[in-house]
Amino acid sequence: MLIAMSVESGQSPEAPPLPPALLQVWPVVAVGFLGWLIAAALAFLVPALQSWRPVTLGGLGVGVIGTSIFTWQLAAARRGARGAQAGLETYLDRK
């Protein structure tokens, strides 16, 4: 069965833009941090979850490193550094 496409031949279909709420980074970072923090607290407070301790501390550490790299690249993009990551224009303050 063939499905008719509304795109003319020679052109690729373009996906619709994502809603602004899905482009926000900080809510995702906050939820991830809170999840790892709760898991780490449970690992240290519940004796049966003692084996979780290294994994939860590792998850918190990776999250801190990743967030640090993101904010470092964001700061570089704000000051216009040539080596800054491309695509961060969405997060720059437009004043």
C-alpha distances in whole Angstrom, upper triangle without the diagonal:
4,7,10,13,16,18,19,19,21,22,21,20,23,23,26,29,30,33,36,37,35,36,40,41,44,43,41,44,46,44,43,47,48,46,47,51,50,49,52,55,53,54,57,58,57,59,56,53,56,53,51,54,53,49,50,52,50,47,50,51,47,47,50,49,46,47,50,48,46,49,51,48,48,52,51,48,51,54,52,52,50,49,47,44,41,39,42,42,41,44,47,49,49,52
4,6,9,13,14,15,15,18,18,17,17,20,21,23,27,28,31,34,35,33,34,38,39,43,42,40,43,45,43,43,46,47,45,47,50,50,49,52,55,54,54,58,59,57,59,56,54,56,54,51,54,53,49,50,52,49,47,49,50,47,46,49,48,45,46,49,47,44,47,49,46,46,49,49,46,48,51,49,49,48,47,45,42,39,37,40,40,38,42,44,47,46,50
4,6,10,12,14,14,17,16,15,14,17,18,20,23,25,27,31,32,30,31,35,36,40,39,37,40,42,40,40,44,45,43,45,48,48,47,50,52,52,52,56,57,56,57,55,52,55,52,50,52,51,47,48,50,48,45,47,48,45,44,47,46,42,43,46,44,42,45,46,43,43,47,46,43,45,48,46,47,45,45,43,39,37,34,37,37,35,38,41,43,43,46
4,7,9,11,11,15,14,14,13,16,17,19,22,24,27,30,32,30,31,35,37,40,39,38,41,43,41,41,45,46,45,46,50,50,49,52,54,54,54,58,59,58,60,57,55,57,55,52,54,53,49,49,52,49,46,48,49,46,45,48,47,43,44,47,45,42,45,46,43,43,46,46,43,45,48,45,46,45,44,42,39,36,34,36,36,35,38,40,42,42,45
4,5,8,9,12,11,10,9,12,13,15,19,21,24,27,29,27,28,32,34,37,36,35,38,40,39,39,43,44,42,44,47,48,47,50,52,52,53,56,57,56,58,56,53,55,53,50,52,51,48,48,50,47,44,46,47,43,42,45,44,40,41,44,42,39,42,43,40,39,43,42,39,41,44,42,43,41,41,39,36,33,30,33,33,31,35,37,39,38,42
4,6,9,12,10,10,9,11,13,14,18,21,23,26,28,27,27,31,33,37,36,35,38,40,39,40,43,44,43,45,48,48,48,51,53,53,54,57,58,57,60,58,55,57,55,52,53,53,49,49,51,48,45,47,48,44,43,45,45,41,41,44,42,39,41,43,39,39,42,42,38,40,43,41,42,40,40,38,35,32,29,32,31,30,33,36,37,36,40
4,6,8,7,7,6,9,12,14,17,20,23,26,28,26,27,30,32,36,36,34,37,40,39,39,42,44,43,45,48,48,48,50,53,53,53,56,58,57,60,58,55,56,54,51,53,52,48,48,50,47,44,46,46,43,41,44,43,39,40,42,40,37,39,41,37,37,40,39,36,38,40,38,39,37,37,36,33,29,27,30,29,28,32,34,36,35,38
4,6,6,8,9,12,15,17,20,23,26,29,31,30,30,33,35,39,39,38,40,43,42,42,46,47,46,48,51,52,51,54,56,56,57,60,61,61,63,61,58,60,57,54,56,55,51,51,53,50,47,49,49,46,44,47,46,42,42,45,42,39,42,43,39,39,42,41,38,40,42,39,40,38,39,37,34,31,29,32,31,31,34,36,38,37,40
4,6,8,10,13,17,19,22,25,28,31,33,31,31,35,37,40,40,39,41,44,43,43,46,48,47,48,52,52,52,54,57,57,57,60,62,61,63,61,58,60,57,54,56,55,51,51,53,50,47,49,49,46,45,47,46,42,43,45,42,40,42,43,40,39,43,41,38,40,43,40,41,38,38,37,34,31,30,33,32,32,36,37,40,38,42
4,7,10,13,16,19,22,25,28,30,33,31,30,34,35,39,39,38,40,43,43,42,45,47,46,47,50,51,51,53,56,56,56,59,61,61,62,61,57,59,56,53,55,53,50,50,51,48,46,47,47,44,43,45,44,40,41,43,40,38,40,41,37,37,40,39,36,38,40,37,38,35,35,34,32,28,27,31,30,30,34,35,38,36,40
4,7,9,13,15,18,21,24,26,29,27,26,30,32,35,36,34,37,40,39,39,42,44,43,44,47,48,48,50,53,53,53,56,58,58,60,58,55,56,54,51,52,51,47,47,49,46,43,45,45,41,40,42,41,37,38,40,37,35,37,38,34,34,37,36,33,35,37,34,35,33,33,32,29,26,24,27,27,27,30,32,34,33,36
4,6,10,13,15,18,22,24,26,24,24,27,29,32,33,31,33,36,36,35,39,41,40,41,44,45,44,47,49,49,50,53,54,54,56,54,51,53,50,47,49,47,44,44,45,42,40,41,41,38,37,39,38,34,35,37,34,32,34,35,32,32,35,34,31,33,35,33,33,31,31,30,27,24,22,25,25,24,28,30,32,32,35
4,7,10,13,15,19,21,24,21,21,25,27,30,30,29,32,34,34,33,37,38,37,39,42,43,43,45,47,47,48,51,52,52,54,52,49,51,49,46,47,46,42,42,44,41,38,40,40,37,35,38,37,33,34,36,34,31,33,35,31,31,34,34,30,33,35,33,34,32,32,30,27,24,21,24,24,23,27,29,31,30,34
4,6,9,12,15,18,20,18,18,22,23,27,27,26,29,31,31,31,34,36,35,37,39,40,40,42,45,45,46,49,50,50,52,51,47,49,47,44,45,44,41,40,41,39,36,37,38,34,33,35,34,31,31,33,31,28,30,32,28,28,31,30,27,29,32,30,31,29,29,27,24,21,18,21,21,19,23,25,27,27,30
4,6,9,12,15,17,15,15,19,21,24,24,23,26,28,27,28,31,32,32,33,36,37,37,39,42,42,43,45,47,47,49,47,44,46,44,41,42,41,38,37,39,36,33,34,35,32,30,33,32,28,28,31,29,26,28,30,27,26,30,29,26,28,31,29,31,30,29,27,23,20,17,20,20,18,21,24,26,26,29
4,7,9,12,14,13,13,17,20,23,22,22,25,27,26,27,30,31,31,33,35,36,37,39,41,41,42,45,46,46,49,48,44,46,45,41,42,42,38,37,39,37,34,34,35,32,30,32,32,28,28,31,29,26,28,30,27,26,29,29,26,27,31,29,31,30,30,27,24,21,18,19,19,17,20,22,24,24,27
4,7,9,11,10,10,14,16,19,19,19,22,24,24,25,27,29,29,31,33,34,35,37,39,39,40,43,44,45,47,46,43,44,43,39,40,40,36,35,36,35,31,32,33,30,28,29,29,26,25,28,26,23,24,27,24,22,25,26,23,24,27,26,28,27,27,24,21,18,15,16,15,13,16,19,20,20,23
4,6,8,6,7,11,13,16,16,15,19,20,20,21,24,25,25,27,29,30,31,33,35,36,37,39,40,41,44,42,39,41,40,36,37,37,33,32,33,32,28,29,30,27,25,27,27,23,22,25,24,21,22,25,23,21,24,25,22,23,27,26,28,28,27,24,21,19,15,15,15,12,15,18,19,20,23
4,5,6,7,10,13,15,15,15,18,19,19,21,23,24,25,27,29,29,31,33,34,35,37,39,40,40,43,42,39,41,40,36,37,37,34,32,33,32,29,29,30,28,25,27,28,24,23,26,25,21,23,26,24,21,25,26,23,24,27,27,29,29,29,25,23,21,17,17,16,13,15,18,19,19,22
4,5,5,7,11,13,12,13,16,17,18,20,22,23,24,26,27,28,30,32,33,34,36,38,39,39,42,42,39,40,40,36,36,36,33,31,32,31,28,27,29,26,23,25,26,22,20,23,23,19,20,23,21,18,21,23,20,20,24,24,26,27,27,23,21,19,15,14,14,10,11,14,15,16,19
4,5,6,9,11,9,11,14,14,14,17,19,19,20,23,24,25,26,29,30,31,32,35,35,36,39,38,35,37,37,33,33,33,30,28,30,29,25,25,27,25,21,23,24,21,19,22,22,19,20,23,22,19,22,24,22,22,26,26,28,29,28,24,22,21,17,16,16,12,13,16,17,18,21
4,6,8,11,10,9,13,14,14,15,18,19,19,21,23,24,25,27,29,30,31,33,34,35,38,37,34,35,35,31,32,31,28,26,28,27,23,23,25,23,20,22,23,19,18,21,21,17,19,22,20,18,22,23,21,22,26,26,27,28,26,23,20,19,15,15,15,12,13,16,18,19,23
4,6,9,10,10,12,14,15,16,18,20,20,22,24,25,26,28,30,31,32,34,35,36,39,38,35,36,35,32,32,32,29,27,28,26,23,23,24,22,19,20,21,17,16,19,18,15,16,19,17,15,18,20,17,18,22,22,23,24,23,19,17,15,12,11,12,8,9,13,15,16,20
4,6,7,8,9,11,12,14,15,17,18,20,21,23,24,26,27,29,30,32,33,34,37,37,33,34,34,30,30,30,27,25,26,25,21,21,22,20,17,18,19,16,14,17,17,13,14,17,16,14,17,19,17,17,21,22,23,24,23,19,17,17,14,12,12,9,8,12,13,16,19
4,6,6,6,9,10,11,12,14,16,17,18,20,22,23,24,26,27,29,30,32,34,34,30,32,31,27,27,26,24,22,22,21,18,17,18,16,13,14,15,12,10,13,13,10,11,14,14,12,15,17,16,16,20,21,21,23,21,18,15,16,13,11,13,10,9,12,14,17,20
4,5,5,6,9,10,10,12,14,15,16,18,20,21,22,24,25,27,28,30,32,33,29,30,30,26,26,25,23,20,21,20,17,16,17,16,12,13,15,12,10,12,14,11,11,14,15,13,15,18,17,17,20,22,23,25,23,19,18,18,16,13,15,13,10,13,14,18,20
4,5,5,6,9,10,11,12,14,15,16,18,20,21,22,24,26,27,28,31,31,28,29,29,25,25,25,23,20,21,21,17,16,18,17,14,15,17,15,12,16,17,14,14,18,18,16,19,22,21,21,24,25,26,28,26,23,21,21,19,16,18,15,13,16,17,20,23
4,5,5,6,9,10,11,12,14,15,17,18,20,21,22,24,26,27,29,29,26,27,26,23,23,23,20,18,19,18,15,14,16,15,11,13,15,12,11,15,16,13,14,18,18,16,19,22,21,21,25,26,26,28,25,22,20,20,18,16,18,16,14,18,19,22,25
4,6,5,6,9,10,11,12,14,15,16,18,20,21,23,24,25,28,28,24,25,25,21,21,21,18,16,16,16,12,11,13,12,8,10,12,10,8,11,13,11,12,15,16,15,17,20,20,20,23,24,25,26,24,21,19,20,18,16,18,16,14,17,19,22,25
4,5,5,6,9,10,10,12,14,15,16,18,20,21,22,24,27,27,23,25,25,21,20,21,19,16,16,17,13,12,14,14,10,11,14,13,10,13,16,14,14,18,19,17,19,22,22,22,25,27,27,29,27,24,22,23,21,19,21,19,16,19,20,23,26
4,5,5,6,9,10,11,12,14,15,16,18,20,21,22,25,25,21,23,23,19,19,20,18,15,16,17,13,12,15,15,11,13,16,14,13,16,18,16,17,21,21,20,23,25,25,25,28,30,30,32,29,26,24,25,23,21,23,20,19,22,23,26,29
4,5,5,6,9,10,11,12,14,15,16,19,20,21,24,23,20,21,20,17,17,17,14,12,13,13,9,9,12,11,8,11,13,12,11,14,16,15,16,19,20,19,22,24,24,25,28,29,29,30,28,25,23,24,22,21,23,21,19,22,24,27,30
4,5,5,6,9,10,10,12,14,15,17,18,20,22,23,19,20,20,16,15,16,14,11,11,12,9,7,10,10,7,9,12,11,10,13,15,15,15,18,20,19,21,24,24,25,27,29,29,30,28,25,23,25,24,22,24,22,20,23,24,28,30
4,6,5,6,8,10,10,12,14,15,16,18,21,21,18,19,20,16,16,17,15,11,13,14,11,9,13,14,11,12,16,15,14,17,19,18,19,22,23,22,24,27,27,28,30,32,32,34,32,28,27,28,27,24,27,25,22,25,26,29,32
4,5,5,6,9,10,11,12,14,15,16,19,19,15,17,17,13,14,15,13,10,12,13,10,9,13,13,11,13,16,16,15,18,20,19,20,23,25,24,26,29,29,30,33,34,34,35,33,30,28,29,27,26,28,26,24,27,28,32,34
4,5,5,6,9,10,10,12,14,15,17,17,14,15,15,11,11,12,9,6,8,9,6,6,10,10,9,11,14,14,14,16,19,19,20,22,24,24,26,28,29,30,32,33,33,34,31,29,27,29,28,26,29,27,25,28,29,33,35
4,5,5,6,9,10,11,12,14,17,17,14,15,16,12,11,13,12,8,9,11,9,7,11,12,11,12,15,16,15,17,20,20,20,23,25,25,26,29,30,30,33,34,34,36,33,30,29,31,30,27,30,28,26,28,30,33,35
4,5,5,6,9,10,10,12,15,15,12,14,15,12,12,14,13,9,11,14,11,10,14,16,14,15,19,19,18,21,23,23,24,26,28,28,29,32,33,33,36,38,37,39,36,33,32,34,32,30,33,30,28,31,32,35,37
4,5,5,6,9,10,10,13,13,9,11,12,8,9,11,9,6,9,11,10,10,13,14,14,15,18,19,19,21,23,24,25,27,29,29,31,33,34,35,37,38,38,39,36,34,32,34,32,31,34,32,29,32,34,37,40
4,5,5,6,9,10,12,13,9,10,11,8,6,9,8,5,7,10,9,8,11,13,13,14,17,18,18,20,23,23,24,26,28,28,30,32,33,34,36,38,37,39,36,33,32,34,33,31,34,33,30,33,34,38,40
4,5,5,6,8,11,13,10,11,13,10,9,12,12,9,10,13,13,11,14,17,16,17,20,21,21,22,25,26,26,28,30,31,32,34,36,36,38,40,39,41,38,36,34,37,36,33,36,34,32,34,35,39,41
4,5,5,6,9,9,7,9,11,9,9,12,12,10,12,15,14,14,17,19,18,19,22,23,23,25,28,28,29,31,33,33,35,37,38,39,41,43,42,44,41,38,37,39,37,35,38,36,34,37,38,41,43
4,6,6,7,8,5,5,7,5,5,9,9,8,10,12,13,13,15,17,17,19,21,22,23,25,27,28,29,31,33,33,35,37,38,39,41,43,42,43,40,38,36,38,37,36,39,37,35,38,39,43,45
4,6,7,9,7,7,10,8,7,10,12,10,10,14,14,14,16,19,19,19,22,24,24,25,28,29,30,31,34,34,35,38,39,40,42,44,42,44,41,39,38,40,39,37,40,39,36,39,40,44,45
4,6,9,8,8,12,11,10,14,15,13,14,17,17,17,19,22,21,22,25,27,26,28,31,31,32,34,36,36,38,40,41,42,44,46,45,47,44,42,40,42,41,39,42,40,38,40,41,45,47
4,6,6,7,10,10,11,14,15,13,15,18,18,18,21,23,23,24,27,28,28,30,33,33,34,36,38,38,40,42,43,44,46,48,47,49,46,43,42,44,43,41,44,42,39,42,43,47,49
4,5,5,9,10,10,14,15,15,16,19,19,20,22,24,25,26,28,30,30,32,34,35,36,38,40,41,42,44,45,46,48,50,49,50,47,45,43,46,45,43,46,44,42,45,46,50,52
4,6,8,9,11,14,15,14,17,19,19,20,23,24,25,26,29,30,31,32,34,35,37,38,40,41,43,45,46,47,49,50,49,50,47,45,43,45,44,43,46,44,42,45,47,50,52
4,5,6,8,11,11,11,13,15,15,17,19,20,21,23,25,26,27,29,31,31,33,35,36,37,39,41,42,43,45,47,45,47,43,41,39,41,40,39,42,40,38,41,43,47,49
4,5,6,9,10,10,12,14,15,16,18,20,21,22,24,26,27,28,30,31,33,34,36,37,38,40,42,43,45,46,45,46,43,41,39,42,41,40,43,41,39,42,44,47,49
4,6,7,8,10,11,13,14,16,17,18,20,22,23,24,26,27,29,30,32,33,35,36,38,39,41,42,44,45,44,45,41,39,38,40,39,38,42,40,38,41,43,47,49
4,6,5,6,9,10,11,12,14,15,16,18,20,21,22,24,26,27,29,30,32,33,34,36,37,39,41,42,41,42,38,36,34,37,36,35,38,37,35,38,40,43,45
4,6,5,6,8,10,11,12,14,15,17,18,20,21,23,24,26,27,28,30,32,33,35,36,37,39,41,39,40,37,35,34,36,36,34,38,36,34,37,39,42,44
4,6,5,6,9,10,10,12,14,15,16,18,20,21,22,24,26,27,28,30,31,33,34,36,38,39,37,38,35,33,31,34,34,33,36,35,33,36,38,41,44
4,6,5,6,9,10,10,12,14,15,16,18,20,21,22,24,25,27,28,30,31,33,34,36,37,36,37,33,31,29,32,31,30,34,33,31,34,36,39,42
4,5,5,6,9,10,11,12,14,15,16,18,20,21,22,24,26,27,28,30,31,33,35,36,35,36,33,31,29,31,31,29,33,31,29,32,34,37,40
4,5,5,6,9,10,11,12,14,15,16,18,20,21,22,24,26,27,29,30,31,33,35,33,34,31,29,28,31,30,29,32,31,29,31,33,37,39
4,5,5,6,8,10,10,12,14,15,16,18,20,21,23,24,26,27,28,30,32,33,31,32,29,27,26,28,28,27,30,30,27,30,32,36,38
4,5,5,6,9,10,11,12,14,15,16,18,20,21,22,24,26,27,28,30,31,30,31,28,26,24,26,26,25,28,27,25,28,30,33,36
4,6,5,6,9,10,11,12,14,15,16,18,20,21,22,24,26,27,29,30,29,30,27,25,24,26,26,24,27,26,24,26,28,32,34
4,5,5,6,9,10,11,12,14,15,16,18,20,21,23,24,26,27,29,27,28,25,23,22,25,25,23,27,26,24,26,28,32,34
4,5,5,6,8,10,11,12,14,15,17,18,20,21,22,24,26,27,25,26,23,21,19,22,22,21,24,24,22,24,27,30,33
4,5,5,6,8,10,10,12,14,15,16,18,20,21,22,24,26,25,26,23,20,19,21,21,19,22,21,19,22,24,27,30
4,6,5,6,9,10,11,12,14,15,16,18,20,21,23,24,23,25,22,20,19,21,21,19,22,22,19,21,23,27,29
4,6,5,6,9,10,10,12,14,15,16,18,20,21,23,21,22,19,17,16,19,20,18,22,21,19,21,23,27,29
4,5,5,6,9,10,11,12,14,15,17,18,20,21,20,21,18,15,14,17,17,15,19,18,16,18,21,24,27
4,5,5,6,8,10,10,12,14,15,16,18,20,19,21,18,15,14,17,16,14,17,17,14,16,18,22,24
4,5,5,6,9,10,11,12,14,15,17,18,17,19,16,14,14,17,17,15,18,18,15,16,19,22,24
4,6,5,6,8,10,10,12,14,16,16,15,16,13,11,10,14,15,13,16,17,14,16,18,22,24
4,5,5,6,9,10,10,12,14,15,14,16,13,10,9,12,12,9,13,13,11,12,15,19,21
4,5,5,6,9,10,10,12,14,14,16,14,11,11,13,13,10,13,13,10,11,13,17,19
4,5,5,6,9,10,11,12,11,13,11,9,10,13,14,11,14,15,13,13,15,18,20
4,5,5,6,9,10,10,9,11,9,6,6,9,10,8,11,13,11,11,14,17,19
4,5,5,6,9,10,10,12,11,8,8,10,10,7,9,10,8,8,10,13,16
4,5,5,6,9,9,12,11,8,10,12,13,10,11,13,10,9,11,14,15
4,5,5,6,5,8,8,5,8,10,12,10,11,14,12,11,13,15,17
4,5,5,6,8,8,5,7,8,9,7,8,11,9,8,11,12,15
4,5,8,11,12,9,11,11,12,9,9,11,9,6,8,10,12
4,6,9,11,9,12,13,14,12,12,15,13,10,11,13,13
4,6,9,7,10,11,13,11,11,14,13,11,13,13,15
4,5,5,9,10,13,12,13,16,15,13,16,17,18
4,6,9,9,13,13,14,17,17,15,18,19,21
4,7,9,12,12,14,17,17,16,19,20,23
4,6,9,9,11,14,13,12,16,17,20
4,7,7,10,12,12,12,16,18,21
4,6,8,10,11,12,15,16,20
4,5,7,9,10,14,15,18
4,5,6,7,11,12,16
4,5,5,9,9,13
4,6,8,9,13
4,7,9,12
4,6,9
4,6
4
